[in-house]
Amino acid sequence: SSLFLKKILECSNKYNCKNIFIATDDYNFYFELLKYNKLKIYRNTKPNKDIKNIHYSKNNKKTQMFNLLCDLYYIFKSKYFIPSVNSGVSKYVISCIQDENYNNFFDVKNKNIIIK
């Protein structure tokens, strides 16, 4: 999480971005970000303390799918994207962003900048 924190703070400073949407498996990361008063932190899916994957932690499969789709929508609507190299969701988002002829299923035009 320290690598993501560093990337978020660098992106915030470089692009004057203060509104941050996070989709993370790390239960504590959201609370760590709240310490930075200049940032406005948003999240849709709230992970449990003991999970390994944020989108497989709900017993209700409809809720699980809804959370994944909402997170994807917010990511596609964001200007900057900081991916997790081991995440299947991140790999999907990167492929959508890099292929300008591909329309994601939300039909949101990909204007995202990938922060590596």
N, CA, C and O of each residue as an XYZ file, in Angstrom:
464
protein
N       0.815     -1.210      0.000
C       0.000      0.000      0.000
C       0.852      1.265      0.000
O       0.381      2.321     -0.423
N       2.098      1.176      0.467
C       2.955      2.364      0.467
C       3.294      2.783     -0.961
O       3.446      3.974     -1.234
N       3.416      1.812     -1.881
C       3.677      2.137     -3.286
C       2.484      2.872     -3.886
O       2.661      3.861     -4.596
N       1.269      2.397     -3.609
C       0.068      3.075     -4.112
C      -0.096      4.450     -3.495
O      -0.488      5.397     -4.178
N       0.197      4.568     -2.222
C       0.115      5.863     -1.559
C       1.077      6.846     -2.215
O       0.715      7.990     -2.489
N       2.278      6.405     -2.461
C       3.273      7.256     -3.115
C       2.791      7.685     -4.504
O       2.913      8.854     -4.870
N       2.244      6.742     -5.275
C       1.761      7.059     -6.621
C       0.568      8.015     -6.573
O       0.468      8.929     -7.391
N      -0.325      7.803     -5.624
C      -1.486      8.694     -5.492
C      -1.036     10.108     -5.153
O      -1.513     11.071     -5.753
N      -0.133     10.238     -4.208
C       0.345     11.570     -3.818
C       1.109     12.243     -4.956
O       0.966     13.447     -5.169
N       1.922     11.475     -5.692
C       2.643     12.038     -6.837
C       1.663     12.499     -7.912
O       1.812     13.592     -8.458
N       0.674     11.686     -8.216
C      -0.331     12.038     -9.225
C      -1.123     13.270     -8.783
O      -1.383     14.170     -9.582
N      -1.499     13.301     -7.518
C      -2.243     14.431     -6.986
C      -1.452     15.729     -7.126
O      -1.999     16.757     -7.526
N      -0.180     15.677     -6.798
C       0.665     16.865     -6.901
C       0.936     17.255     -8.350
O       0.841     18.431     -8.704
N       1.267     16.294     -9.177
C       1.630     16.573    -10.573
C       0.455     17.108    -11.387
O       0.618     18.034    -12.182
N      -0.739     16.522    -11.187
C      -1.903     16.873    -12.000
C      -2.947     17.685    -11.234
O      -4.040     17.938    -11.742
N      -2.607     18.089    -10.017
C      -3.530     18.845     -9.176
C      -4.875     18.122     -9.044
O      -5.941     18.726     -9.161
N      -4.791     16.847     -8.803
C      -5.960     15.984     -8.672
C      -6.230     15.754     -7.186
O      -5.397     15.177     -6.487
N      -7.371     16.196     -6.708
C      -7.685     16.092     -5.285
C      -8.811     15.100     -4.992
O      -8.980     14.679     -3.848
N      -9.583     14.724     -6.014
C     -10.663     13.752     -5.859
C     -10.139     12.383     -6.250
O      -9.764     12.165     -7.403
N     -10.110     11.469     -5.309
C      -9.495     10.159     -5.504
C     -10.533      9.069     -5.284
O     -11.146      8.991     -4.219
N     -10.730      8.221     -6.303
C     -11.579      7.044     -6.153
C     -10.670      5.836     -5.993
O      -9.753      5.635     -6.788
N     -10.921      5.035     -4.971
C     -10.099      3.837     -4.771
C     -10.973      2.588     -4.794
O     -12.100      2.581     -4.300
N     -10.419      1.539     -5.379
C     -11.013      0.201     -5.358
C      -9.870     -0.706     -4.917
O      -9.025     -1.087     -5.727
N      -9.847     -1.042     -3.659
C      -8.716     -1.771     -3.110
C      -9.176     -2.909     -2.202
O     -10.230     -2.837     -1.569
N      -8.365     -3.954     -2.154
C      -8.602     -5.078     -1.241
C      -8.121     -4.755      0.170
O      -8.488     -5.435      1.128
N      -7.307     -3.726      0.291
C      -6.670     -3.380      1.562
C      -7.641     -2.607      2.457
O      -7.944     -1.443      2.194
N      -8.116     -3.249      3.495
C      -9.090     -2.656      4.413
C      -8.581     -1.343      5.005
O      -9.349     -0.388      5.122
N      -7.316     -1.276      5.377
C      -6.757     -0.110      6.069
C      -6.369      1.036      5.147
O      -6.191      2.161      5.616
N      -6.234      0.786      3.857
C      -5.719      1.810      2.938
C      -6.622      3.043      2.882
O      -6.124      4.168      2.863
N      -7.917      2.851      2.854
C      -8.861      3.970      2.834
C      -8.628      4.890      4.031
O      -8.592      6.112      3.886
N      -8.471      4.300      5.201
C      -8.274      5.086      6.418
C      -6.911      5.768      6.414
O      -6.758      6.856      6.970
N      -5.941      5.146      5.802
C      -4.615      5.763      5.659
C      -4.706      7.004      4.768
O      -4.078      8.024      5.057
N      -5.481      6.920      3.691
C      -5.640      8.064      2.784
C      -6.401      9.218      3.437
O      -6.162     10.381      3.113
N      -7.301      8.908      4.340
C      -8.074      9.964      5.002
C      -7.197     10.916      5.809
O      -7.627     12.020      6.144
N      -5.987     10.504      6.121
C      -5.058     11.359      6.864
C      -4.593     12.554      6.033
O      -4.100     13.542      6.578
N      -4.752     12.458      4.719
C      -4.329     13.541      3.829
C      -5.535     14.442      3.574
O      -6.341     14.188      2.679
N      -5.638     15.482      4.367
C      -6.813     16.363      4.370
C      -7.090     17.033      3.037
O      -8.234     17.392      2.755
N      -6.077     17.206      2.221
C      -6.273     17.904      0.954
C      -6.926     17.007     -0.101
O      -7.352     17.489     -1.150
N      -7.003     15.713      0.178
C      -7.596     14.768     -0.764
C      -9.034     14.450     -0.362
O      -9.347     14.328      0.822
N      -9.887     14.321     -1.346
C     -11.269     13.866     -1.118
C     -11.313     12.421     -1.622
O     -11.140     12.169     -2.815
N     -11.542     11.483     -0.715
C     -11.453     10.063     -1.026
C     -12.845      9.467     -1.207
O     -13.734      9.658     -0.377
N     -13.014      8.742     -2.308
C     -14.269      8.055     -2.606
C     -13.993      6.564     -2.759
O     -12.915      6.158     -3.195
N     -14.968      5.771     -2.398
C     -14.899      4.337     -2.666
C     -16.315      3.801     -2.764
O     -17.242      4.343     -2.163
N     -16.464      2.760     -3.509
C     -17.753      2.101     -3.644
C     -17.775      0.835     -2.805
O     -18.631      0.673     -1.935
N     -16.848     -0.047     -3.062
C     -16.797     -1.338     -2.392
C     -15.920     -1.238     -1.155
O     -14.769     -0.805     -1.225
N     -16.470     -1.639     -0.041
C     -15.737     -1.592      1.225
C     -15.289     -3.006      1.577
O     -16.120     -3.864      1.875
N     -13.988     -3.251      1.542
C     -13.512     -4.616      1.814
C     -13.613     -4.991      3.289
O     -13.510     -4.141      4.173
N     -13.814     -6.260      3.526
C     -13.729     -6.776      4.885
C     -12.261     -6.863      5.274
O     -11.385     -6.835      4.411
N     -11.992     -6.970      6.565
C     -10.605     -7.032      7.036
C      -9.880     -8.293      6.586
O      -8.661     -8.273      6.413
N     -10.596     -9.370      6.396
C      -9.963    -10.663      6.173
C     -10.114    -11.215      4.757
O     -10.165    -12.432      4.579
N     -10.187    -10.347      3.747
C     -10.384    -10.843      2.382
C      -9.105    -10.742      1.558
O      -8.175    -10.018      1.912
N      -9.081    -11.474      0.467
C      -7.949    -11.411     -0.460
C      -8.339    -10.756     -1.771
O      -7.474    -10.270     -2.500
N      -9.630    -10.734     -2.084
C     -10.088    -10.124     -3.326
C     -11.401     -9.398     -3.061
O     -12.390     -9.997     -2.638
N     -11.384     -8.118     -3.317
C     -12.526     -7.252     -2.991
C     -13.815     -7.676     -3.704
O     -14.904     -7.525     -3.150
N     -13.701     -8.197     -4.909
C     -14.897     -8.513     -5.681
C     -15.357     -9.960     -5.544
O     -16.226    -10.411     -6.291
N     -14.784    -10.679     -4.605
C     -15.242    -12.050     -4.334
C     -15.555    -12.236     -2.868
O     -15.595    -13.368     -2.385
N     -15.777    -11.159     -2.154
C     -15.937    -11.250     -0.700
C     -17.386    -11.286     -0.237
O     -17.643    -11.494      0.949
N     -18.325    -11.092     -1.129
C     -19.742    -11.068     -0.739
C     -20.383    -12.429     -0.992
O     -20.103    -13.080     -1.998
N     -21.234    -12.844     -0.080
C     -21.977    -14.086     -0.280
C     -23.072    -13.913     -1.326
O     -23.397    -14.854     -2.049
N     -23.636    -12.721     -1.405
C     -24.676    -12.426     -2.379
C     -24.017    -12.101     -3.717
O     -23.355    -11.071     -3.850
N     -24.194    -12.970     -4.702
C     -23.519    -12.813     -5.994
C     -24.010    -11.589     -6.769
O     -23.242    -10.997     -7.527
N     -25.267    -11.203     -6.594
C     -25.777     -9.997     -7.263
C     -25.068     -8.759     -6.715
O     -24.671     -7.877     -7.477
N     -24.912     -8.698     -5.401
C     -24.190     -7.571     -4.784
C     -22.744     -7.564     -5.230
O     -22.184     -6.509     -5.530
N     -22.151     -8.713     -5.275
C     -20.757     -8.840     -5.711
C     -20.579     -8.311     -7.135
O     -19.656     -7.541     -7.395
N     -21.451     -8.717     -8.055
C     -21.360     -8.264     -9.450
C     -21.667     -6.775     -9.563
O     -21.003     -6.063    -10.317
N     -22.663     -6.297     -8.822
C     -23.006     -4.882     -8.837
C     -21.815     -4.036     -8.382
O     -21.513     -3.012     -8.995
N     -21.139     -4.456     -7.315
C     -19.972     -3.722     -6.815
C     -18.856     -3.680     -7.852
O     -18.225     -2.641     -8.045
N     -18.612     -4.797     -8.514
C     -17.577     -4.833     -9.549
C     -17.920     -3.886    -10.686
O     -17.063     -3.127    -11.136
N     -19.160     -3.919    -11.155
C     -19.564     -3.050    -12.260
C     -19.503     -1.575    -11.866
O     -19.084     -0.738    -12.666
N     -19.912     -1.257    -10.659
C     -19.819      0.139    -10.189
C     -18.368      0.593    -10.125
O     -18.041      1.696    -10.564
N     -17.500     -0.247     -9.584
C     -16.081      0.107     -9.518
C     -15.514      0.326    -10.916
O     -14.781      1.289    -11.140
N     -15.845     -0.556    -11.858
C     -15.372     -0.384    -13.235
C     -15.882      0.922    -13.836
O     -15.126      1.643    -14.487
N     -17.142      1.225    -13.625
C     -17.714      2.457    -14.163
C     -16.964      3.679    -13.636
O     -16.591      4.564    -14.407
N     -16.744      3.726    -12.331
C     -16.036      4.870    -11.746
C     -14.599      4.949    -12.257
O     -14.070      6.040    -12.470
N     -13.980      3.807    -12.449
C     -12.610      3.806    -12.989
C     -12.606      4.369    -14.402
O     -11.762      5.202    -14.734
N     -13.543      3.923    -15.240
C     -13.588      4.431    -16.617
C     -13.925      5.916    -16.674
O     -13.510      6.603    -17.607
N     -14.658      6.417    -15.708
C     -14.999      7.835    -15.669
C     -13.871      8.691    -15.083
O     -13.924      9.919    -15.146
N     -12.871      8.051    -14.524
C     -11.750      8.776    -13.915
C     -10.755      9.217    -14.982
O     -10.656      8.609    -16.048
N     -10.034     10.267    -14.683
C      -9.039     10.760    -15.629
C      -7.724      9.988    -15.514
O      -7.042      9.774    -16.516
N      -7.370      9.577    -14.315
C      -6.110      8.872    -14.072
C      -6.413      7.502    -13.472
O      -7.357      7.332    -12.701
N      -5.585      6.537    -13.848
C      -5.768      5.172    -13.354
C      -4.429      4.628    -12.890
O      -3.463      4.590    -13.652
N      -4.379      4.208    -11.638
C      -3.178      3.586    -11.076
C      -3.490      2.104    -10.907
O      -4.191      1.722     -9.971
N      -2.976      1.269    -11.804
C      -3.332     -0.149    -11.771
C      -2.525     -0.948    -10.758
O      -1.456     -0.538    -10.307
N      -3.078     -2.097    -10.423
C      -2.356     -3.097     -9.648
C      -1.912     -4.167    -10.646
O      -2.744     -4.742    -11.347
N      -0.621     -4.433    -10.714
C      -0.092     -5.323    -11.745
C      -0.617     -6.753    -11.633
O      -0.604     -7.483    -12.625
N      -1.072     -7.167    -10.468
C      -1.567     -8.529    -10.282
C      -3.080     -8.651    -10.388
O      -3.620     -9.742    -10.209
N      -3.760     -7.577    -10.669
C      -5.221     -7.559    -10.681
C      -5.774     -7.832    -12.073
O      -5.382     -7.188    -13.046
N      -6.686     -8.790    -12.155
C      -7.364     -9.059    -13.418
C      -8.207     -7.881    -13.863
O      -8.296     -7.595    -15.057
N      -8.832     -7.188    -12.907
C      -9.630     -6.004    -13.231
C      -8.725     -4.916    -13.810
O      -9.082     -4.277    -14.799
N      -7.565     -4.703    -13.206
C      -6.625     -3.701    -13.718
C      -6.165     -4.055    -15.124
O      -6.063     -3.176    -15.981
N      -5.890     -5.322    -15.370
C      -5.456     -5.756    -16.712
C      -6.546     -5.492    -17.740
O      -6.257     -5.065    -18.858
N      -7.797     -5.743    -17.368
C      -8.920     -5.469    -18.273
C      -9.024     -3.967    -18.563
O      -9.176     -3.564    -19.716
N      -8.943     -3.155    -17.528
C      -9.045     -1.706    -17.699
C      -7.908     -1.190    -18.581
O      -8.137     -0.366    -19.467
N      -6.694     -1.666    -18.346
C      -5.547     -1.245    -19.160
C      -5.787     -1.591    -20.626
O      -5.537     -0.768    -21.506
N      -6.272     -2.811    -20.894
C      -6.505     -3.206    -22.290
C      -7.562     -2.318    -22.936
O      -7.447     -1.987    -24.117
N      -8.583     -1.928    -22.188
C      -9.611     -1.028    -22.723
C      -9.043      0.359    -23.009
O      -9.354      0.960    -24.037
N      -8.218      0.861    -22.108
C      -7.640      2.198    -22.275
C      -6.683      2.224    -23.466
O      -6.686      3.181    -24.241
N      -5.875      1.192    -23.615
C      -4.851      1.178    -24.652
C      -5.404      0.916    -26.043
O      -4.764      1.283    -27.028
N      -6.559      0.301    -26.153
C      -7.162      0.017    -27.451
C      -8.214      1.075    -27.738
O      -9.355      0.967    -27.288
N      -7.823      2.105    -28.494
C      -8.731      3.232    -28.737
C      -9.959      2.844    -29.559
O     -10.940      3.587    -29.583
N      -9.922      1.694    -30.230
C     -11.073      1.242    -31.012
C     -12.048      0.404    -30.192
O     -13.121      0.040    -30.672
N     -11.667      0.101    -28.948
C     -12.505     -0.743    -28.100
C     -13.409      0.120    -27.247
O     -12.941      1.026    -26.557
N     -14.694     -0.154    -27.289
C     -15.636      0.518    -26.396
C     -15.936     -0.427    -25.248
O     -16.416     -1.541    -25.457
N     -15.650      0.024    -24.029
C     -15.999     -0.807    -22.881
C     -17.518     -0.921    -22.828
O     -18.219     -0.165    -23.500
N     -18.022     -1.838    -22.055
C     -19.455     -2.091    -22.062
C     -20.286     -0.971    -21.466
O     -21.515     -1.042    -21.502
N     -19.653      0.068    -20.916
C     -20.384      1.252    -20.450
C     -20.479      2.295    -21.553
O     -21.188      3.293    -21.424
N     -19.746      2.046    -22.650
C     -19.656      2.987    -23.763
C     -19.144      4.351    -23.298
O     -19.590      5.394    -23.776
N     -18.210      4.321    -22.368
C     -17.544      5.521    -21.889
C     -16.260      5.669    -22.695
O     -15.453      4.741    -22.754
N     -16.071      6.808    -23.304
C     -14.851      7.030    -24.082
C     -13.652      7.036    -23.146
O     -13.635      7.744    -22.140
N     -12.668      6.251    -23.487
C     -11.494      6.106    -22.633
C     -10.565      7.298    -22.800
O      -9.904      7.455    -23.826
N     -10.530      8.129    -21.774
C      -9.633      9.270    -21.742
C      -8.655      9.133    -20.593
O      -7.955     10.078    -20.233
N      -8.620      7.934    -20.024
C      -7.787      7.711    -18.851
C      -6.299      7.777    -19.179
O      -5.862      7.419    -20.273
N      -5.554      8.235    -18.217
C      -4.089      8.208    -18.278
C      -3.639      7.158    -17.268
O      -3.985      7.233    -16.089
N      -2.873      6.188    -17.733
C      -2.393      5.138    -16.849
C      -1.134      5.634    -16.124
O      -0.164      6.041    -16.764
N      -1.156      5.598    -14.827
C      -0.009      6.008    -14.010
C       0.707      4.732    -13.584
O       0.161      3.915    -12.843
N       1.925      4.576    -14.061
C       2.683      3.351    -13.717
C       3.746      3.643    -12.699
O       4.477      2.740    -12.293
